[in-house]
Amino acid sequence: INPFINRRNANIFISPQQRWRVKAQERIREHSKPAYEINREACDDFKLCERYAMLY
């Protein structure tokens, strides 16, 4: 049994209007991120930087 479905069936789950809404919400979320989260994403792989981002 294949756990994955093909692209055509996957696209049936989400209508074009829902896809647009999801993309719009993601853009809003990106623009409204707090500064500490943006800083943390900028230095995810560097532990000292991560600590600094959490403090400020």
Summary of the structure (lengths in Angstrom):
residues: 56
radius of gyration: 17.9
end to end distance: 49.2
largest distance: 49.2
contacts: 95
relative contact order: 0.09
helix: 71%
strand: 0%
